[in-house]
Amino acid sequence: MGQFSFITSDTGKRIVNDVRRTYHLITEDHRVFTEHEYEGYGKFDDMDIYALIGYLNGYTGEEKEVRNKVFNELLNGGITNGKKTYKMGVDFAHYESPIEAEGGSAANQLMREKGFKKVFPKFEFSEFAKAGIIVPKIVEHLPSEHFLMKGEEWKKYFRSLPHTKGDPKQGF
C-alpha cells in the first residue's frame, strides 16, 4: 500500500504524516472517523479512505477487497474519448486486453492511437464527485455540536465544504 496525503477541506492545510494532530474523515450521511496521528496510509480511525469510497458507492466485502476494487474498477478503471467510455472489469480485463466493441484493440492501444484518455487523468476527489462517485471529505475541525446536527443540517454543512485535495508533496 502506498502513501497518501491530503489537503483538508475546511482549513486547506496539508495533512503531515506522523505529526500529532487530529483530523476527521466525514461522509454526507454523517459518519465521522477521527484520527489523531495520521500515518500516511489512508487510514482514519481504522477506516481506509478508499475502502470507504467503495462502501459509499455500493461495494461490499472485506476492506482490502473493496479497496482493490475501488482502485481497479472505480477510480483507475476506464478510458474515454468523450463520446465512448469503457470500464475495466466490464468492457476489458486490463489495459492490454482486447475491447470487443473496438474491434479487439486494447485500452493502451486506444490511448496511444485513438485519443482515448484515462477516465480520471487527475486523481482528485472533485473529479470523482463530478463523475458521480460519492466521496468523503477530511476536516481538521468539526462544528462544536456536530453530533446534534440532524439530516439536512449535516448535509448542508458537508456540502458547504470544498472537496479534499490530494497533497502533491505526499505529507513530507
C-alpha positions as CSV (number, residue, x, y, z in Angstrom):
1,M,0.0,0.0,0.0
2,G,1.3,3.4,-0.9
3,Q,1.5,6.7,1.0
4,F,-1.5,9.0,0.6
5,S,-1.6,12.6,1.9
6,F,-4.3,15.2,1.6
7,I,-5.2,18.8,2.0
8,T,-8.1,19.3,4.3
9,S,-11.5,20.6,3.1
10,D,-12.0,23.1,5.9
11,T,-8.6,24.7,6.5
12,G,-6.7,23.9,3.3
13,K,-3.8,22.6,5.4
14,R,-1.6,19.7,4.5
15,I,-2.0,16.6,6.5
16,V,1.5,15.7,7.5
17,N,2.4,12.2,8.3
18,D,3.3,11.2,11.9
19,V,2.5,14.6,13.4
20,R,0.2,14.6,16.3
21,R,-2.8,16.4,15.0
22,T,-6.5,15.5,14.8
23,Y,-8.3,15.0,11.5
24,H,-11.8,13.8,10.8
25,L,-12.9,11.8,7.8
26,I,-16.5,12.6,7.2
27,T,-19.3,11.5,5.0
28,E,-22.5,13.2,3.8
29,D,-24.5,10.6,5.7
30,H,-22.9,11.8,9.0
31,R,-20.2,9.2,9.6
32,V,-17.2,10.5,11.3
33,F,-13.8,8.7,11.6
34,T,-11.3,10.6,13.8
35,E,-7.5,10.1,13.5
36,H,-5.1,11.7,16.0
37,E,-1.8,10.9,14.3
38,Y,-2.1,10.2,10.6
39,E,0.5,7.7,9.4
40,G,0.1,8.3,5.7
41,Y,-1.6,5.2,4.5
42,G,-5.1,6.4,4.1
43,K,-6.4,5.2,7.5
44,F,-8.6,7.3,9.7
45,D,-9.7,5.6,12.9
46,D,-9.1,2.2,11.3
47,M,-11.2,3.1,8.2
48,D,-9.4,3.1,4.9
49,I,-10.5,6.2,2.9
50,Y,-10.5,4.3,-0.4
51,A,-12.5,1.4,1.1
52,L,-14.9,3.9,2.5
53,I,-15.3,5.3,-1.1
54,G,-16.2,1.8,-2.1
55,Y,-18.7,1.3,0.6
56,L,-20.3,4.7,-0.1
57,N,-20.7,3.6,-3.7
58,G,-22.3,0.2,-3.0
59,Y,-19.3,-2.1,-2.9
60,T,-19.5,-4.8,-0.3
61,G,-16.9,-7.2,1.2
62,E,-13.8,-7.1,3.3
63,E,-11.9,-3.8,3.4
64,K,-8.9,-4.9,1.4
65,E,-11.0,-6.5,-1.3
66,V,-13.2,-3.3,-1.6
67,R,-10.2,-1.1,-1.6
68,N,-8.7,-3.0,-4.5
69,K,-12.0,-2.8,-6.4
70,V,-12.1,0.9,-5.9
71,F,-8.7,1.4,-7.4
72,N,-9.1,-1.2,-10.2
73,E,-12.7,-0.6,-11.2
74,L,-14.0,2.7,-9.9
75,L,-11.1,5.1,-10.0
76,N,-8.4,3.8,-12.3
77,G,-10.7,1.5,-14.3
78,G,-11.6,3.1,-17.5
79,I,-10.9,5.1,-20.6
80,T,-12.9,7.6,-22.6
81,N,-12.7,9.7,-25.7
82,G,-15.6,12.0,-24.6
83,K,-18.1,10.0,-26.6
84,K,-17.4,6.4,-25.6
85,T,-16.3,5.2,-22.2
86,Y,-15.0,1.7,-21.5
87,K,-14.7,0.4,-17.9
88,M,-12.1,-2.1,-16.7
89,G,-13.8,-5.2,-15.3
90,V,-16.8,-4.6,-17.5
91,D,-15.5,-3.9,-21.0
92,F,-11.9,-5.1,-20.6
93,A,-9.9,-7.1,-18.1
94,H,-6.8,-5.0,-18.1
95,Y,-5.2,-2.3,-20.2
96,E,-3.6,-4.8,-22.6
97,S,-6.7,-6.9,-23.1
98,P,-9.0,-6.6,-26.2
99,I,-12.1,-4.4,-26.1
100,E,-14.6,-6.2,-28.3
101,A,-16.6,-3.0,-29.2
102,E,-13.3,-1.5,-30.6
103,G,-12.5,-4.5,-32.9
104,G,-10.2,-6.1,-30.4
105,S,-8.0,-3.0,-29.8
106,A,-6.6,-2.8,-26.2
107,A,-7.2,0.2,-23.9
108,N,-3.5,1.1,-24.1
109,Q,-3.6,1.0,-27.9
110,L,-6.7,3.2,-28.0
111,M,-4.9,5.7,-25.7
112,R,-1.9,5.7,-28.0
113,E,-3.6,5.7,-31.3
114,K,-7.2,7.0,-31.0
115,G,-7.1,9.8,-28.4
116,F,-8.6,7.9,-25.5
117,K,-7.6,9.0,-22.1
118,K,-8.0,7.5,-18.6
119,V,-11.3,8.4,-17.0
120,F,-9.6,10.3,-14.2
121,P,-6.5,12.0,-15.6
122,K,-6.3,13.9,-12.3
123,F,-6.6,11.7,-9.3
124,E,-8.7,14.3,-7.3
125,F,-11.8,13.8,-5.2
126,S,-13.5,16.7,-7.0
127,E,-13.1,14.8,-10.3
128,F,-14.5,11.7,-8.8
129,A,-17.5,13.7,-7.5
130,K,-18.1,15.3,-10.9
131,A,-18.3,11.8,-12.3
132,G,-21.0,10.8,-9.8
133,I,-18.7,8.9,-7.4
134,I,-19.6,9.6,-3.7
135,V,-16.5,10.7,-1.8
136,P,-15.8,11.6,1.8
137,K,-14.1,14.8,3.0
138,I,-11.3,15.4,5.5
139,V,-11.6,18.2,8.0
140,E,-9.5,19.5,10.9
141,H,-12.4,20.9,12.8
142,L,-16.0,19.7,13.2
143,P,-18.8,22.1,14.2
144,S,-18.8,22.2,18.0
145,E,-22.1,20.3,18.3
146,H,-21.8,18.2,15.2
147,F,-23.2,15.1,16.9
148,L,-26.5,17.1,17.4
149,M,-26.8,18.0,13.8
150,K,-29.6,16.1,12.0
151,G,-30.1,15.1,8.4
152,E,-30.3,18.2,6.3
153,E,-28.4,20.3,8.7
154,W,-25.4,18.0,8.5
155,K,-25.8,17.6,4.7
156,K,-25.7,21.4,4.3
157,Y,-22.5,21.6,6.4
158,F,-20.9,18.8,4.4
159,R,-21.9,20.3,1.0
160,S,-20.6,23.7,2.0
161,L,-17.0,22.3,2.2
162,P,-14.8,22.0,-0.9
163,H,-13.6,18.6,-1.8
164,T,-10.5,17.3,-0.1
165,K,-7.5,17.5,-2.4
166,G,-4.5,15.2,-2.8
167,D,-1.3,16.7,-1.4
168,P,1.3,16.8,-4.2
169,K,4.1,16.7,-1.6
170,Q,2.6,13.5,-0.1
171,G,2.9,14.5,3.6
172,F,6.6,15.2,3.8
